[in-house]
């Protein structure tokens, strides 16, 4: 079974998915990420899916679930690098990724996380 590496960059955890997500891999990532958020106190999670060409409904639901878990643990999640075909597939499957922020690339994703941190500090 593949494990997705989780890298720490300051207050942000970076997940770069470079393999096709099987159901068990997605479940393991969910558990690993929840544990890393809790142990590191990360305020942001960036999930780079630019290498994914196919996303099924299970993986789409897992992204939503991961975002919800992170939010409960006081971390903001941003999914970056979504291919147009993946976006189209998610819409066709009826998955809106409720509560998941998205950005075109890592740079824009980092900007979203920076703004979210500032809003937390300011109490908004």
N, CA and C of each residue as an Amber inpcrd file, in Angstrom:
protein
   372
   0.8420000  -1.1860000   0.0000000   0.0000000   0.0000000   0.0000000
   0.8880000   1.2500000   0.0000000   0.5200000   2.2190000  -0.8460000
   1.2510000   3.4760000  -0.9060000   0.8380000   4.3690000   0.2540000
   1.8190000   5.0800000   0.8180000   1.5450000   6.1220000   1.8180000
   1.9210000   7.4440000   1.1830000   1.0650000   8.4130000   1.3650000
   1.3110000   9.7380000   0.8110000   2.1410000  10.5140000   1.8240000
   3.3080000  11.0460000   1.4030000   4.1320000  11.8160000   2.3480000
   3.4610000  13.1370000   2.7240000   3.6580000  13.5320000   3.9730000
   3.1350000  14.7970000   4.4960000   4.3290000  15.6060000   4.9680000
   4.5920000  16.7200000   4.2940000   5.7350000  17.5630000   4.6150000
   5.2830000  18.7640000   5.4330000   6.1080000  19.1670000   6.3800000
   5.7920000  20.3450000   7.1810000   6.6180000  21.5260000   6.6850000
   5.9200000  22.6410000   6.4210000   6.5620000  23.8870000   6.0160000
   6.0330000  24.9680000   6.9420000   6.7290000  25.2000000   8.0490000
   6.2530000  26.1630000   9.0340000   4.9580000  25.6930000   9.6460000
   3.9170000  26.5120000   9.5370000   2.5990000  26.1780000  10.0860000
   1.7140000  25.4170000   9.1060000   2.2760000  25.0230000   7.9770000
   1.4920000  24.3720000   6.9250000   1.9930000  22.9570000   6.6770000
   1.0530000  22.0490000   6.4820000   1.3870000  20.6930000   6.0540000
   1.1080000  20.5970000   4.5620000   2.0740000  20.0870000   3.8180000
   1.9540000  19.9670000   2.3650000   1.8320000  18.5010000   1.9930000
   0.7750000  18.1880000   1.2670000   0.5240000  16.8320000   0.7920000
   0.5200000  16.8910000  -0.7270000   1.4340000  16.1640000  -1.3470000
   1.4760000  16.1080000  -2.8040000   1.1120000  14.7000000  -3.2300000
  -0.0450000  14.5660000  -3.8320000  -0.5250000  13.2500000  -4.2500000
  -0.0190000  12.9880000  -5.6580000   0.8630000  11.9760000  -5.7750000
   1.4720000  11.6840000  -7.0660000   1.1570000  10.2810000  -7.5500000
   0.2600000   9.6120000  -6.8510000  -0.1680000   8.2670000  -7.2440000
  -1.6810000   8.2690000  -7.3740000  -2.2030000   7.3520000  -8.1790000
  -3.6540000   7.2160000  -8.2510000  -4.1540000   6.7750000  -6.8860000
  -5.1290000   7.4960000  -6.3840000  -5.6250000   7.2480000  -5.0380000
  -6.5550000   6.0360000  -5.0230000  -6.0950000   4.9840000  -4.3880000
  -6.9560000   3.8400000  -4.1040000  -7.6970000   4.1440000  -2.8060000
  -8.7910000   3.4540000  -2.5670000  -9.6010000   3.7310000  -1.3820000
  -8.7880000   3.6360000  -0.0940000  -7.9850000   2.5900000   0.0490000
  -7.2170000   2.4020000   1.2900000  -6.1550000   3.4930000   1.4450000
  -5.5550000   3.9160000   0.3420000  -4.5610000   4.9890000   0.3940000
  -5.2120000   6.2830000   0.8870000  -6.4140000   6.5660000   0.4020000
  -7.1340000   7.7780000   0.8180000  -7.4910000   7.7200000   2.2970000
  -7.9390000   6.5610000   2.7790000  -8.2730000   6.4110000   4.1960000
  -7.0390000   6.5730000   5.0800000  -5.9220000   5.9940000   4.6410000
  -4.6760000   6.1200000   5.3960000  -4.2210000   7.5720000   5.4270000
  -4.3330000   8.2710000   4.2980000  -3.9710000   9.6870000   4.2500000
  -4.8310000  10.4840000   5.2300000  -6.1190000  10.2080000   5.2600000
  -7.0140000  10.9110000   6.1870000  -6.5330000  10.7350000   7.6330000
  -6.2280000   9.5130000   8.0210000  -5.7670000   9.2390000   9.3920000
  -4.4070000   9.8960000   9.6590000  -3.4740000   9.7180000   8.7150000
  -2.1340000  10.2890000   8.8920000  -2.1950000  11.8080000   9.0190000
  -2.9980000  12.4340000   8.1900000  -3.0860000  13.8930000   8.1930000
  -3.7170000  14.4070000   9.4860000  -4.7700000  13.7520000   9.9420000
  -5.4000000  14.1490000  11.2070000  -4.3860000  14.0610000  12.3520000
  -3.6200000  12.9830000  12.3870000  -2.6080000  12.8320000  13.4410000
  -1.5180000  13.8950000  13.3440000  -1.0800000  14.2150000  12.1230000
  -0.0310000  15.2300000  11.9560000  -0.5290000  16.6160000  12.3360000
  -1.7740000  16.9410000  12.0050000  -2.3340000  18.2440000  12.4030000
  -2.3540000  18.3350000  13.9190000  -2.8110000  17.2630000  14.5630000
  -2.9150000  17.2590000  16.0250000  -1.5450000  17.3490000  16.6930000
  -0.5540000  16.6510000  16.1640000   0.7630000  16.6460000  16.8190000
   1.5870000  17.8900000  16.5190000   1.3780000  18.5010000  15.3520000
   2.1870000  19.6700000  14.9830000   1.4900000  20.9910000  15.2790000
   0.1710000  20.9600000  15.4300000  -0.5720000  22.2010000  15.6110000
  -0.6250000  23.0390000  14.3430000  -0.4860000  22.3910000  13.1850000
  -0.4960000  23.1080000  11.9060000  -1.7950000  23.8870000  11.7410000
  -1.6870000  25.0810000  11.1810000  -2.8810000  25.8950000  10.9420000
  -3.3590000  25.7970000   9.5010000  -2.5590000  25.1850000   8.6450000
  -2.9340000  25.0610000   7.2420000  -2.5350000  23.7250000   6.6610000
  -3.3420000  23.2600000   5.7000000  -3.0580000  22.0250000   4.9670000
  -3.2360000  22.3320000   3.4940000  -2.2140000  22.0400000   2.7130000
  -2.3090000  22.2120000   1.2750000  -2.1830000  20.8430000   0.6240000
  -3.1820000  20.4900000  -0.1760000  -3.1900000  19.2070000  -0.8690000
  -3.0420000  19.4790000  -2.3590000  -1.8980000  19.0810000  -2.9070000
  -1.5980000  19.2880000  -4.3240000  -2.0330000  18.0550000  -5.1020000
  -3.0420000  18.2140000  -5.9510000  -3.5400000  17.0840000  -6.7410000
  -3.2300000  17.2620000  -8.2280000  -2.2320000  18.0730000  -8.5430000
  -1.9340000  18.3680000  -9.9530000  -1.5230000  17.1330000 -10.7450000
  -1.0380000  16.0900000 -10.0680000  -0.6320000  14.8810000 -10.7840000
  -1.7950000  13.9200000 -11.0150000  -2.9500000  14.1920000 -10.3950000
  -4.1000000  13.3000000 -10.5570000  -4.8430000  13.6220000 -11.8440000
  -5.0340000  12.5970000 -12.6520000  -5.8060000  12.7680000 -13.8790000
  -7.2240000  12.2670000 -13.7110000  -7.4310000  11.4100000 -12.7000000
  -8.7460000  10.8190000 -12.4640000  -9.0630000  10.9070000 -10.9780000
 -10.2640000  11.3560000 -10.6690000 -10.7500000  11.3620000  -9.2910000
 -12.1470000  10.7600000  -9.3110000 -12.3450000   9.7210000  -8.4900000
 -13.6850000   9.1360000  -8.4280000 -14.4560000   9.7480000  -7.2630000
 -15.6980000   9.3170000  -7.0990000 -16.5490000   9.9140000  -6.0700000
 -16.0040000   9.6540000  -4.6710000 -15.3810000   8.4990000  -4.4390000
 -14.8320000   8.2060000  -3.1170000 -13.7170000   9.1900000  -2.7750000
 -12.7980000   9.4060000  -3.6950000 -11.6870000  10.3410000  -3.4430000
 -12.2290000  11.7590000  -3.2700000 -13.2190000  12.1390000  -4.0500000
 -13.8450000  13.4520000  -3.8810000 -14.4320000  13.6100000  -2.4900000
 -15.1360000  12.5830000  -2.0190000 -15.6900000  12.6300000  -0.6560000
 -14.5820000  12.6520000   0.3910000 -13.4820000  11.9620000   0.1290000
 -12.3690000  11.9460000   1.0790000 -11.7350000  13.3440000   1.1930000
 -11.6250000  14.0620000   0.0880000 -11.0870000  15.4250000   0.1480000
 -11.9880000  16.3050000   1.0110000 -13.2930000  16.1360000   0.8550000
 -14.2350000  16.8920000   1.6810000 -14.1050000  16.4820000   3.1420000
 -13.9790000  15.2010000   3.3860000 -13.8400000  14.6880000   4.7490000
 -12.5500000  15.1810000   5.3980000 -11.4510000  15.1280000   4.6610000
 -10.1600000  15.6010000   5.1790000 -10.2590000  17.0740000   5.5430000
 -10.9100000  17.8600000   4.6890000 -11.0700000  19.2850000   4.9680000
 -11.8940000  19.5010000   6.2360000 -12.9500000  18.7150000   6.4080000
 -13.7780000  18.8340000   7.6010000 -13.0230000  18.4640000   8.8650000
 -12.2450000  17.3900000   8.8110000 -11.4340000  16.9750000   9.9590000
 -10.4200000  18.0630000  10.3000000  -9.7550000  18.5950000   9.2810000
  -8.7700000  19.6570000   9.5030000  -9.4250000  20.8750000  10.1370000
 -10.6120000  21.2380000   9.6520000 -11.3240000  22.4000000  10.1860000
 -11.6450000  22.2000000  11.6670000 -12.0870000  21.0050000  12.0470000
 -12.3730000  20.7050000  13.4530000 -11.1040000  20.8100000  14.2940000
  -9.9580000  20.4820000  13.6730000  -8.6730000  20.5780000  14.3730000
  -8.0250000  21.9580000  14.1930000  -8.8130000  22.9520000  13.7800000
  -8.3930000  24.3530000  13.6280000  -7.3810000  24.5860000  12.5120000
  -7.4710000  23.8110000  11.4560000  -6.5930000  24.0220000  10.3020000
  -7.4490000  24.2770000   9.0550000  -6.9560000  25.1390000   8.2010000
  -7.6120000  25.4490000   6.9320000  -7.0100000  24.5670000   5.8510000
  -7.8670000  24.0000000   4.9990000  -7.3860000  23.1470000   3.9140000
  -7.6120000  23.8320000   2.5710000  -6.5890000  23.7620000   1.7190000
  -6.7010000  24.2570000   0.3500000  -6.2320000  23.1480000  -0.5920000
  -7.0460000  22.8260000  -1.5730000  -6.6800000  21.8640000  -2.6090000
  -6.1910000  22.6610000  -3.8070000  -4.9980000  22.3380000  -4.2920000
  -4.4080000  23.0980000  -5.3940000  -4.0960000  22.1770000  -6.5770000
  -4.0220000  22.7920000  -7.7490000  -3.5500000  22.1020000  -8.9440000
  -4.5500000  21.1870000  -9.6150000  -5.8370000  21.4180000  -9.3970000
  -6.8370000  20.5340000  -9.9870000  -6.8480000  20.6790000 -11.5070000
  -6.7460000  19.5580000 -12.1900000  -6.8090000  19.5420000 -13.6470000
  -8.2430000  19.8370000 -14.0970000  -8.4360000  20.5010000 -15.2300000
  -9.7970000  20.7750000 -15.7150000 -10.6590000  19.5170000 -15.8340000
 -10.0840000  18.4250000 -16.3050000 -10.8530000  17.1840000 -16.4530000
 -11.3290000  16.6660000 -15.1000000 -10.5140000  16.8440000 -14.0670000
 -10.8960000  16.4200000 -12.7190000 -12.0550000  17.2810000 -12.2240000
 -11.9630000  18.5910000 -12.4390000 -13.0450000  19.4940000 -12.0280000
 -14.3520000  19.1190000 -12.7310000 -14.2750000  18.8510000 -14.0150000
 -15.4610000  18.4660000 -14.7830000 -16.0510000  17.1730000 -14.2320000
 -15.2030000  16.1960000 -13.9760000 -15.6660000  14.9120000 -13.4310000
 -16.3520000  15.0970000 -12.0840000 -15.7570000  15.9030000 -11.2030000
 -16.3630000  16.1250000  -9.8880000 -17.7510000  16.7460000 -10.0230000
 -17.8910000  17.7150000 -10.9210000 -19.1960000  18.3510000 -11.1380000
 -20.1820000  17.3350000 -11.7110000 -19.7370000  16.5330000 -12.6700000
 -20.6150000  15.5200000 -13.2590000 -21.0610000  14.4900000 -12.2240000
 -20.2050000  14.2160000 -11.2240000 -20.5530000  13.2770000 -10.1530000
 -21.4360000  13.9290000  -9.0980000 -21.6350000  15.2460000  -9.2140000
 -22.4610000  15.9580000  -8.2500000 -21.7330000  16.3030000  -6.9700000
 -20.4140000  16.3210000  -7.0110000 -19.6120000  16.6300000  -5.8290000
 -19.1360000  18.0750000  -5.8980000 -19.5520000  18.8850000  -4.9450000
 -19.1630000  20.2920000  -4.9450000 -17.9710000  20.5520000  -4.0250000
 -17.4750000  19.5150000  -3.3410000 -16.3820000  19.6430000  -2.3730000
 -16.7220000  20.7250000  -1.3440000 -17.8880000  20.5730000  -0.7440000
 -18.3940000  21.5120000   0.2620000 -17.3520000  21.7720000   1.3460000
 -17.0650000  23.0470000   1.5870000 -16.1230000  23.4390000   2.6350000
 -14.6620000  23.3530000   2.2450000 -14.3780000  22.9320000   1.0160000
 -12.9910000  22.8010000   0.5630000 -12.6310000  24.0280000  -0.2650000
 -11.5830000  24.7190000   0.1530000 -11.0990000  25.8430000  -0.6470000
 -10.1850000  25.2960000  -1.7360000 -10.1900000  25.9370000  -2.8780000
  -9.3300000  25.5110000  -3.9780000  -8.5480000  26.7110000  -4.5090000
  -7.4060000  26.3940000  -5.1070000  -6.5870000  27.4110000  -5.7670000
  -5.9580000  26.7670000  -6.9920000  -5.6430000  27.5820000  -7.9830000
  -5.0770000  27.0530000  -9.2200000  -3.7000000  26.4300000  -9.0290000
  -2.8930000  27.0280000  -8.1340000  -1.5310000  26.5260000  -7.9630000
  -1.0750000  26.7170000  -6.5090000   0.1140000  26.2270000  -6.2100000
   0.6510000  26.2700000  -4.8500000   0.8140000  27.7060000  -4.3670000
   1.2950000  28.5740000  -5.2220000   1.4990000  29.9720000  -4.8350000
   0.1910000  30.6160000  -4.3690000  -0.8620000  30.4290000  -5.1350000
  -2.1600000  30.9970000  -4.7510000  -2.7200000  30.3080000  -3.5130000
  -2.4540000  29.0200000  -3.3870000  -2.8810000  28.2880000  -2.1990000
  -2.2040000  28.8040000  -0.9390000  -0.9220000  29.0920000  -1.0260000
  -0.1940000  29.6410000   0.1250000  -0.7530000  31.0090000   0.5010000
  -1.1450000  31.7940000  -0.4830000  -1.7400000  33.0990000  -0.2120000
  -3.0820000  32.9480000   0.5270000  -3.8950000  31.9910000   0.1140000
  -5.1550000  31.7280000   0.8210000  -4.8950000  31.3280000   2.2740000
  -3.9180000  30.4720000   2.4910000  -3.6010000  30.0360000   3.8520000
  -3.0530000  31.1870000   4.6890000  -2.2440000  32.0440000   4.0670000
  -1.7050000  33.2050000   4.7840000  -2.8360000  34.1180000   5.2370000
  -3.7950000  34.3580000   4.3360000  -4.9360000  35.2030000   4.6830000
  -5.7950000  34.5690000   5.7810000  -5.9730000  33.2620000   5.7150000
  -6.7680000  32.5660000   6.7380000  -6.1010000  32.6870000   8.1070000
  -4.7630000  32.5890000   8.1430000  -4.0270000  32.7530000   9.4100000
  -4.2070000  34.1560000   9.9650000  -4.1290000  35.1550000   9.0870000
  -4.3090000  36.5400000   9.5180000  -5.7030000  36.7660000  10.0720000
  -6.7120000  36.1900000   9.4320000  -8.0800000  36.3530000   9.9160000
  -8.2660000  35.7080000  11.2920000  -7.6040000  34.5640000  11.5330000
  -7.6800000  33.9110000  12.8360000  -7.0610000  34.8030000  13.9050000
  -5.9220000  35.4110000  13.5710000  -5.2310000  36.2820000  14.5220000
  -6.0990000  37.4940000  14.8400000  -6.7640000  38.0340000  13.8310000
  -7.6030000  39.2150000  14.0180000  -8.9720000  38.8650000  14.6020000
  -9.2630000  37.5640000  14.7190000 -10.5190000  37.1310000  15.3170000
 -11.7390000  37.2570000  14.4340000 -11.5570000  37.1710000  13.1410000
 -12.6970000  37.2940000  12.2080000 -13.3650000  35.9650000  11.9920000
